[in-house]
Amino acid sequence: MSIPPRSHESMRAWAERSFIVRQVLLPAQAFIHTQVVSGAALLAAALAAIVWVNSPWEESYFDLWNTTVIVDVNLFAIEEDLRHWVNEGLMVFFFFVVALEIKRELAHGELSDRRRAALPVAAALGGMVLPAAIYLALNGGGDGARGWGIPMATDIAFALGVLALLGPRIPSQVRVLLLAIAIVDDIGAILVIAVFYSESISLEALGVAALLFLLVVGMIRGGLRNLLPYFIVGTLTWVAMLKSGVHPTITGVLLAGLVPSVPYFSERTFRDSAQGLMERFGDAVDRGDKDTAEAVLGQLEELTQGTEAPLERLERAFHPWISFIVVPVFALANAGVELSGDLLRDAASSSVTLGIGLGLLAGKLLGIVGFSWMAVRLGVGSLPRGVGWRHLVGVGLLAGIGFTVSLFITGLAFDDLELVSEAKIGILGASVVAGAAGYGFLRRLAVSRGAGEPEALE
């Protein structure tokens, strides 16, 4: 860690430079790095689930996740198997972080500017509508009709992980575009889950949840910064949503929407205050006054935390836990599918498997490229600088990697174990093909452009 300079002007420059690095560059770098590495953790967990189910210890897998866990306190009692605790409880934190990412992008990121947001919004819309339409064309009116939401989702961690394998050969704007499309895609998936995959509604429980949300609003406006009261009220809100019939993971989305995206202290306040505090710290160190130096460091810590928006601080704090614990545990609990010869033969002729596969592979690609082309032709959007149409084709291929949210919706859409297995095979198969095709296409594009081949249709 560099030691700040002592002169007035150099102190000011150092404070401003440190603020930019801390507030902008480091969070962005950490976010991408976490997403990339978490893709490897997610893949390892999914492979572990598949190997476990297809091993001699298959029964122990299902016994574990079918284990009933009961929580009974004075206010409420919940009885669910372990898989449901993961899907309806642990995944609340996943959707909480997803919603924080969405709010950050809407407030400060690629989606904050209407003109820049037009293209990823159009692309994501096409990447949701066309896969759902393809699936319904094959399954409408049948037993698998409720699975139309499965091929709509894109897995950010896996998609960015594959893109990261290409390194600097791919323009950084392609990564930003893929991230923006995937985040808009997440908004659509959240709406689909909330509207179409909730059960019969209990107005009484929903009213209790609404009152608890108002309590959280009051706590925020009152300036309460201690996280423990928020966790307690948030847990009670989750219970109320669970009892209401609305899928309880939506609790995480709604609570994230309340998190302030504006810091308590302005950048100017940070600059001016940090300068004075650092001078006091330097003087205390020179005098050997340890108590004063520690007190000043505490004030600096409070100033630093207050200059970072609560949204960004919570996102950074939660992201590693979500990436390396929550999502891998979810994959371990849900990716297990028996790859027997009979099941694979049935899946090969299953309209559910085919609908998911074509939706993720053809629907995502055609929807993203087609709707983007229309947005550009209509003048409502434009390709980012450095991004060509063939880059967008690669993005469309990678967007066909549907895993975490696709598996999540599978569990909501189907109760029939055969349909669940066929859907999982479609998700896993299409995701592998999409990842390999996207990587191969973009790698070849990078090599050809490096050799001087011009970009078509730019």
VEXDREN-2710 file (C-alpha; in Angstrom, 1 decimal):
% VEXDREN-2710
k/r/px/py/pz
1/MET/0.0/0.0/0.0
2/SER/1.5/3.4/-1.0
3/ILE/2.1/6.1/1.6
4/PRO/0.3/9.3/0.8
5/PRO/2.4/12.5/0.2
6/ARG/2.5/15.2/2.8
7/SER/2.3/18.5/0.7
8/HIS/-1.1/20.2/0.3
9/GLU/-1.4/19.9/-3.5
10/SER/0.0/16.3/-3.7
11/MET/-2.4/15.3/-0.8
12/ARG/-5.3/16.6/-2.8
13/ALA/-4.2/14.8/-6.0
14/TRP/-3.6/11.6/-4.0
15/ALA/-7.0/11.8/-2.4
16/GLU/-8.8/12.3/-5.7
17/ARG/-6.8/9.5/-7.4
18/SER/-7.4/7.1/-4.6
19/PHE/-11.1/7.9/-4.6
20/ILE/-11.4/7.1/-8.4
21/VAL/-9.5/3.9/-8.0
22/ARG/-11.4/2.8/-4.9
23/GLN/-14.9/3.8/-6.2
24/VAL/-14.7/2.9/-9.9
25/LEU/-11.8/0.8/-11.0
26/LEU/-11.3/-1.6/-8.2
27/PRO/-15.1/-2.5/-7.8
28/ALA/-15.4/-3.1/-11.6
29/GLN/-12.2/-5.3/-11.6
30/ALA/-13.3/-7.2/-8.5
31/PHE/-16.8/-7.8/-10.0
32/ILE/-15.5/-9.2/-13.3
33/HIS/-12.8/-11.3/-11.5
34/THR/-15.4/-12.8/-9.0
35/GLN/-17.8/-13.6/-11.8
36/VAL/-15.0/-15.3/-13.8
37/VAL/-13.6/-17.4/-11.0
38/SER/-17.1/-18.2/-9.7
39/GLY/-17.9/-19.8/-13.1
40/ALA/-15.2/-22.4/-12.3
41/ALA/-16.7/-23.0/-8.9
42/LEU/-20.2/-23.4/-10.4
43/LEU/-18.9/-25.8/-13.0
44/ALA/-17.1/-27.9/-10.4
45/ALA/-20.3/-28.1/-8.3
46/ALA/-22.4/-29.1/-11.3
47/LEU/-20.0/-31.8/-12.4
48/ALA/-19.8/-33.1/-8.8
49/ALA/-23.6/-33.4/-8.7
50/ILE/-23.7/-35.3/-12.0
51/VAL/-20.9/-37.6/-11.0
52/TRP/-22.5/-38.2/-7.6
53/VAL/-25.9/-39.1/-9.2
54/ASN/-24.3/-41.5/-11.7
55/SER/-22.1/-43.2/-9.1
56/PRO/-22.8/-46.2/-6.8
57/TRP/-23.7/-43.6/-4.1
58/GLU/-26.7/-42.3/-6.1
59/GLU/-29.2/-42.9/-3.2
60/SER/-27.2/-40.8/-0.8
61/TYR/-27.5/-37.8/-3.1
62/PHE/-31.3/-37.9/-3.1
63/ASP/-31.5/-38.9/0.6
64/LEU/-29.5/-35.8/1.5
65/TRP/-31.5/-33.3/-0.5
66/ASN/-34.8/-34.9/0.4
67/THR/-34.0/-34.6/4.2
68/THR/-36.8/-32.7/5.9
69/VAL/-35.6/-29.7/8.0
70/ILE/-38.1/-28.1/10.4
71/VAL/-37.8/-24.6/11.8
72/ASP/-40.3/-24.0/14.6
73/VAL/-40.3/-20.7/16.6
74/ASN/-43.0/-18.9/18.4
75/LEU/-43.9/-16.7/15.4
76/PHE/-43.9/-19.3/12.6
77/ALA/-43.1/-22.9/11.7
78/ILE/-41.6/-24.0/8.3
79/GLU/-41.1/-27.6/7.2
80/GLU/-39.3/-28.1/3.9
81/ASP/-36.8/-30.6/2.5
82/LEU/-33.2/-29.5/2.2
83/ARG/-33.4/-28.8/-1.5
84/HIS/-36.3/-26.4/-0.9
85/TRP/-34.4/-24.6/1.8
86/VAL/-31.6/-24.0/-0.7
87/ASN/-34.0/-23.0/-3.5
88/GLU/-36.3/-20.8/-1.5
89/GLY/-34.1/-19.7/1.3
90/LEU/-30.4/-19.6/0.3
91/MET/-31.2/-18.3/-3.2
92/VAL/-32.8/-15.2/-1.7
93/PHE/-29.3/-13.9/-1.2
94/PHE/-28.4/-14.7/-4.9
95/PHE/-31.4/-12.7/-6.1
96/PHE/-30.5/-9.9/-3.6
97/VAL/-27.1/-9.5/-5.2
98/VAL/-28.5/-9.8/-8.7
99/ALA/-30.9/-7.0/-7.9
100/LEU/-28.1/-4.9/-6.4
101/GLU/-26.2/-5.3/-9.7
102/ILE/-29.2/-4.3/-11.6
103/LYS/-29.8/-1.2/-9.5
104/ARG/-26.1/-0.2/-9.8
105/GLU/-26.2/-0.6/-13.6
106/LEU/-29.4/1.5/-13.7
107/ALA/-27.9/4.2/-11.4
108/HIS/-24.3/4.5/-12.6
109/GLY/-23.5/1.8/-15.2
110/GLU/-24.2/1.0/-18.9
111/LEU/-28.0/1.1/-18.4
112/SER/-28.0/4.6/-16.8
113/ASP/-27.8/6.3/-20.2
114/ARG/-31.0/5.8/-22.3
115/ARG/-29.1/5.9/-25.6
116/ARG/-26.5/3.4/-24.5
117/ALA/-29.0/1.2/-22.8
118/ALA/-31.2/0.9/-25.8
119/LEU/-29.1/-1.8/-27.6
120/PRO/-28.6/-4.2/-24.6
121/VAL/-32.3/-3.8/-23.7
122/ALA/-33.4/-4.6/-27.2
123/ALA/-30.9/-7.5/-27.4
124/ALA/-32.0/-9.0/-24.1
125/LEU/-35.7/-8.6/-25.0
126/GLY/-35.1/-10.6/-28.2
127/GLY/-33.0/-13.1/-26.2
128/MET/-36.0/-13.7/-24.0
129/VAL/-39.0/-13.5/-26.3
130/LEU/-37.7/-15.7/-29.1
131/PRO/-36.5/-18.6/-26.9
132/ALA/-39.8/-18.7/-25.1
133/ALA/-41.7/-18.6/-28.4
134/ILE/-39.6/-21.5/-29.8
135/TYR/-40.3/-23.5/-26.7
136/LEU/-44.0/-22.9/-26.7
137/ALA/-44.2/-23.7/-30.5
138/LEU/-43.0/-27.2/-29.5
139/ASN/-44.7/-27.6/-26.1
140/GLY/-47.7/-25.3/-26.1
141/GLY/-50.8/-27.2/-24.7
142/GLY/-48.7/-30.2/-23.6
143/ASP/-47.5/-31.3/-20.2
144/GLY/-44.3/-29.3/-20.6
145/ALA/-46.0/-26.0/-21.4
146/ARG/-45.1/-24.4/-18.1
147/GLY/-41.4/-24.6/-18.9
148/TRP/-41.5/-21.7/-21.4
149/GLY/-39.5/-19.5/-19.0
150/ILE/-36.5/-22.0/-18.8
151/PRO/-34.7/-21.0/-22.0
152/MET/-35.1/-17.3/-21.3
153/ALA/-32.2/-17.1/-18.8
154/THR/-28.5/-16.5/-19.3
155/ASP/-25.9/-17.4/-16.7
156/ILE/-23.6/-14.4/-16.2
157/ALA/-20.8/-16.3/-14.4
158/PHE/-20.4/-19.0/-17.0
159/ALA/-20.8/-16.6/-20.0
160/LEU/-18.2/-14.2/-18.6
161/GLY/-15.9/-17.1/-17.6
162/VAL/-15.8/-18.4/-21.2
163/LEU/-15.3/-14.9/-22.5
164/ALA/-12.4/-14.4/-20.1
165/LEU/-10.6/-17.4/-21.6
166/LEU/-10.0/-15.2/-24.7
167/GLY/-8.2/-12.5/-22.7
168/PRO/-7.3/-9.2/-24.3
169/ARG/-7.9/-10.5/-27.8
170/ILE/-11.6/-9.5/-27.4
171/PRO/-12.4/-5.8/-26.9
172/SER/-13.4/-4.9/-23.4
173/GLN/-16.6/-3.3/-24.7
174/VAL/-17.8/-6.8/-25.7
175/ARG/-17.6/-7.9/-22.0
176/VAL/-19.5/-4.8/-20.9
177/LEU/-22.2/-5.4/-23.6
178/LEU/-22.5/-9.1/-22.5
179/LEU/-22.8/-8.0/-18.9
180/ALA/-25.4/-5.4/-19.7
181/ILE/-27.5/-7.9/-21.8
182/ALA/-27.3/-10.5/-19.0
183/ILE/-28.4/-8.0/-16.4
184/VAL/-31.5/-7.0/-18.4
185/ASP/-32.1/-10.7/-18.9
186/ASP/-32.0/-11.1/-15.1
187/ILE/-34.7/-8.4/-14.8
188/GLY/-36.9/-10.3/-17.2
189/ALA/-36.3/-13.6/-15.3
190/ILE/-37.2/-12.0/-12.0
191/LEU/-40.4/-10.6/-13.4
192/VAL/-41.3/-14.0/-15.0
193/ILE/-40.7/-15.8/-11.6
194/ALA/-42.8/-13.2/-9.7
195/VAL/-45.7/-13.1/-12.1
196/PHE/-46.0/-16.6/-13.6
197/TYR/-44.4/-19.0/-11.2
198/SER/-46.0/-17.9/-7.9
199/GLU/-48.8/-19.9/-6.3
200/SER/-52.2/-18.9/-5.0
201/ILE/-51.9/-15.6/-3.1
202/SER/-52.7/-15.1/0.6
203/LEU/-53.6/-11.4/0.9
204/GLU/-53.2/-11.6/4.7
205/ALA/-49.6/-12.8/4.5
206/LEU/-48.9/-10.3/1.6
207/GLY/-50.2/-7.5/3.8
208/VAL/-47.8/-8.5/6.6
209/ALA/-44.9/-8.5/4.1
210/ALA/-45.9/-5.0/2.9
211/LEU/-45.9/-3.6/6.5
212/LEU/-42.5/-5.1/7.1
213/PHE/-41.2/-3.5/3.9
214/LEU/-42.5/-0.2/5.1
215/LEU/-40.7/-0.8/8.4
216/VAL/-37.4/-1.3/6.4
217/VAL/-38.1/2.0/4.5
218/GLY/-38.5/3.8/7.8
219/MET/-35.3/2.3/9.2
220/ILE/-33.4/3.5/6.1
221/ARG/-34.9/7.0/6.2
222/GLY/-34.1/7.1/9.9
223/GLY/-30.4/6.6/9.1
224/LEU/-30.0/3.2/10.8
225/ARG/-26.8/1.6/9.6
226/ASN/-26.6/-1.5/11.8
227/LEU/-27.2/-4.5/9.6
228/LEU/-28.6/-6.8/12.3
229/PRO/-32.0/-5.1/12.5
230/TYR/-32.3/-5.3/8.7
231/PHE/-31.4/-9.0/8.7
232/ILE/-34.1/-9.7/11.4
233/VAL/-36.8/-7.7/9.6
234/GLY/-35.7/-9.1/6.3
235/THR/-36.0/-12.7/7.6
236/LEU/-39.5/-12.0/8.9
237/THR/-40.4/-10.5/5.5
238/TRP/-39.1/-13.6/3.7
239/VAL/-41.4/-15.8/6.0
240/ALA/-44.4/-13.6/5.2
241/MET/-43.6/-13.9/1.4
242/LEU/-43.2/-17.6/1.7
243/LYS/-46.7/-17.9/3.4
244/SER/-48.2/-15.5/0.8
245/GLY/-47.7/-17.7/-2.2
246/VAL/-45.4/-15.2/-4.0
247/HIS/-42.0/-17.0/-4.5
248/PRO/-39.9/-15.9/-1.5
249/THR/-36.8/-15.2/-3.5
250/ILE/-38.5/-12.0/-4.7
251/THR/-38.0/-10.8/-1.1
252/GLY/-34.3/-10.4/-1.9
253/VAL/-35.1/-8.4/-5.1
254/LEU/-37.5/-6.0/-3.3
255/LEU/-35.1/-5.4/-0.3
256/ALA/-32.2/-4.7/-2.7
257/GLY/-34.4/-2.1/-4.4
258/LEU/-34.5/-0.2/-1.0
259/VAL/-30.7/-0.1/-0.6
260/PRO/-29.5/3.5/-1.1
261/SER/-27.3/4.0/-4.2
262/VAL/-26.1/7.4/-3.0
263/PRO/-23.3/7.7/-0.5
264/TYR/-23.7/9.6/2.8
265/PHE/-20.7/11.9/2.1
266/SER/-20.0/13.6/-1.2
267/GLU/-16.7/13.2/-3.1
268/ARG/-15.8/16.8/-2.2
269/THR/-16.4/16.1/1.5
270/PHE/-14.2/13.0/1.3
271/ARG/-11.4/15.0/-0.4
272/ASP/-11.4/17.9/2.0
273/SER/-11.9/15.8/5.1
274/ALA/-9.4/13.1/4.1
275/GLN/-6.8/15.7/3.6
276/GLY/-7.2/17.1/7.0
277/LEU/-7.3/13.7/8.7
278/MET/-4.2/12.5/6.9
279/GLU/-2.3/15.6/8.0
280/ARG/-3.4/14.9/11.6
281/PHE/-2.4/11.3/11.2
282/GLY/1.0/12.2/10.0
283/ASP/1.5/14.7/12.8
284/ALA/0.5/12.1/15.4
285/VAL/2.9/9.5/13.9
286/ASP/5.7/12.1/14.0
287/ARG/5.0/12.8/17.6
288/GLY/4.6/9.1/18.5
289/ASP/1.1/9.7/19.7
290/LYS/-0.4/6.2/19.0
291/ASP/-3.8/6.9/20.6
292/THR/-4.5/9.9/18.4
293/ALA/-3.3/8.1/15.3
294/GLU/-5.7/5.2/16.0
295/ALA/-8.5/7.6/16.6
296/VAL/-7.8/9.4/13.3
297/LEU/-7.7/6.0/11.5
298/GLY/-11.2/5.2/12.9
299/GLN/-12.5/8.5/11.6
300/LEU/-10.9/7.8/8.2
301/GLU/-12.6/4.4/8.1
302/GLU/-16.0/5.9/8.9
303/LEU/-15.4/8.6/6.2
304/THR/-14.4/6.0/3.7
305/GLN/-17.4/3.8/4.3
306/GLY/-19.7/6.8/4.2
307/THR/-18.3/7.9/0.9
308/GLU/-19.1/4.6/-0.7
309/ALA/-22.8/4.0/-1.5
310/PRO/-24.4/1.3/0.7
311/LEU/-25.4/-0.5/-2.5
312/GLU/-21.8/-0.9/-3.7
313/ARG/-20.5/-1.8/-0.2
314/LEU/-23.2/-4.6/0.2
315/GLU/-22.6/-5.9/-3.3
316/ARG/-18.9/-6.2/-2.7
317/ALA/-19.4/-7.8/0.7
318/PHE/-22.0/-10.4/-0.5
319/HIS/-20.6/-11.2/-3.9
320/PRO/-17.8/-13.7/-2.8
321/TRP/-20.3/-15.6/-0.5
322/ILE/-22.8/-15.8/-3.3
323/SER/-20.3/-16.8/-5.9
324/PHE/-18.4/-19.4/-3.9
325/ILE/-21.0/-20.8/-1.5
326/VAL/-24.7/-20.0/-2.4
327/VAL/-24.6/-20.7/-6.2
328/PRO/-22.3/-23.8/-6.0
329/VAL/-24.5/-25.3/-3.3
330/PHE/-27.5/-24.6/-5.5
331/ALA/-25.8/-26.3/-8.4
332/LEU/-24.9/-29.3/-6.3
333/ALA/-28.6/-29.6/-5.1
334/ASN/-30.2/-29.2/-8.5
335/ALA/-27.8/-30.3/-11.3
336/GLY/-27.8/-33.9/-10.4
337/VAL/-29.4/-35.9/-13.3
338/GLU/-29.0/-39.6/-14.1
339/LEU/-27.4/-39.9/-17.5
340/SER/-28.7/-43.4/-18.2
341/GLY/-29.1/-44.7/-21.8
342/ASP/-32.9/-44.9/-21.5
343/LEU/-33.2/-41.3/-20.1
344/LEU/-30.9/-39.9/-22.8
345/ARG/-32.9/-41.7/-25.5
346/ASP/-36.1/-40.3/-24.1
347/ALA/-34.6/-36.9/-23.8
348/ALA/-33.5/-37.0/-27.5
349/SER/-37.1/-37.3/-28.6
350/SER/-38.6/-35.1/-25.9
351/SER/-40.2/-31.8/-26.9
352/VAL/-39.1/-30.3/-23.6
353/THR/-35.5/-31.1/-24.1
354/LEU/-35.7/-30.0/-27.8
355/GLY/-37.5/-26.8/-26.9
356/ILE/-35.0/-25.8/-24.3
357/GLY/-32.0/-26.7/-26.5
358/LEU/-33.3/-24.8/-29.6
359/GLY/-34.5/-21.9/-27.4
360/LEU/-31.0/-21.5/-25.8
361/LEU/-29.0/-22.1/-28.9
362/ALA/-31.1/-20.7/-31.8
363/GLY/-33.5/-18.5/-29.9
364/LYS/-30.9/-16.6/-28.0
365/LEU/-28.6/-16.0/-31.0
366/LEU/-31.4/-15.0/-33.4
367/GLY/-33.2/-12.9/-30.8
368/ILE/-30.2/-11.0/-29.6
369/VAL/-28.8/-10.3/-33.1
370/GLY/-32.2/-9.7/-34.7
371/PHE/-33.5/-7.3/-32.1
372/SER/-30.2/-5.5/-32.0
373/TRP/-30.3/-5.1/-35.8
374/MET/-33.8/-3.6/-35.6
375/ALA/-32.8/-1.2/-32.8
376/VAL/-29.8/0.1/-34.9
377/ARG/-31.9/0.3/-38.1
378/LEU/-34.6/2.3/-36.2
379/GLY/-32.0/4.6/-34.8
380/VAL/-32.9/3.9/-31.2
381/GLY/-29.6/2.3/-30.4
382/SER/-26.0/1.8/-31.7
383/LEU/-23.2/-0.7/-31.4
384/PRO/-20.6/0.3/-28.8
385/ARG/-17.3/1.5/-30.2
386/GLY/-15.1/-1.4/-31.1
387/VAL/-17.9/-3.9/-31.2
388/GLY/-18.9/-5.3/-34.6
389/TRP/-21.8/-7.4/-35.7
390/ARG/-19.7/-10.6/-35.6
391/HIS/-18.8/-9.8/-32.0
392/LEU/-22.6/-9.6/-31.3
393/VAL/-23.0/-13.1/-32.9
394/GLY/-20.4/-14.4/-30.4
395/VAL/-22.3/-12.7/-27.5
396/GLY/-25.5/-14.3/-28.8
397/LEU/-23.9/-17.7/-28.7
398/LEU/-22.5/-17.2/-25.2
399/ALA/-25.9/-16.0/-24.0
400/GLY/-27.2/-19.5/-24.7
401/ILE/-25.4/-20.7/-21.6
402/GLY/-28.4/-20.9/-19.4
403/PHE/-27.7/-22.6/-16.1
404/THR/-28.4/-21.2/-12.6
405/VAL/-31.7/-19.4/-13.3
406/SER/-32.7/-22.0/-15.9
407/LEU/-32.4/-24.8/-13.3
408/PHE/-34.2/-22.6/-10.8
409/ILE/-37.2/-22.1/-13.1
410/THR/-37.2/-25.8/-13.9
411/GLY/-37.8/-26.5/-10.2
412/LEU/-40.7/-24.0/-10.3
413/ALA/-42.2/-25.2/-13.5
414/PHE/-42.3/-29.0/-13.1
415/ASP/-43.2/-31.4/-10.4
416/ASP/-42.9/-34.5/-12.7
417/LEU/-39.4/-36.0/-12.2
418/GLU/-39.2/-37.1/-15.8
419/LEU/-39.9/-33.6/-17.1
420/VAL/-37.4/-32.2/-14.6
421/SER/-34.7/-34.7/-15.9
422/GLU/-35.5/-33.9/-19.5
423/ALA/-35.3/-30.2/-18.8
424/LYS/-32.0/-30.5/-17.0
425/ILE/-30.5/-32.5/-19.9
426/GLY/-31.6/-29.8/-22.3
427/ILE/-30.1/-27.1/-20.1
428/LEU/-26.8/-28.9/-19.6
429/GLY/-26.4/-30.0/-23.2
430/ALA/-27.3/-26.6/-24.7
431/SER/-25.0/-24.7/-22.3
432/VAL/-22.0/-26.9/-23.2
433/VAL/-22.7/-26.4/-26.9
434/ALA/-23.3/-22.6/-26.5
435/GLY/-20.1/-22.2/-24.5
436/ALA/-17.9/-24.1/-26.9
437/ALA/-19.5/-22.5/-30.0
438/GLY/-19.2/-18.9/-28.5
439/TYR/-15.6/-19.5/-27.5
440/GLY/-14.6/-21.0/-30.9
441/PHE/-16.4/-18.3/-32.9
442/LEU/-14.9/-15.4/-31.0
443/ARG/-11.4/-16.9/-30.9
444/ARG/-11.5/-17.4/-34.7
445/LEU/-12.8/-13.8/-35.1
446/ALA/-9.9/-12.5/-32.9
447/VAL/-7.3/-14.4/-34.9
448/SER/-8.8/-13.3/-38.3
449/ARG/-8.9/-9.7/-37.2
450/GLY/-5.4/-9.9/-35.9
451/ALA/-4.4/-11.0/-39.4
452/GLY/-6.0/-7.9/-40.8
453/GLU/-9.3/-9.3/-42.0
454/PRO/-11.9/-6.4/-42.0
455/GLU/-15.0/-6.5/-39.9
456/ALA/-18.2/-7.0/-41.9
457/LEU/-21.4/-5.0/-41.6
458/GLU/-19.9/-2.4/-39.3
END
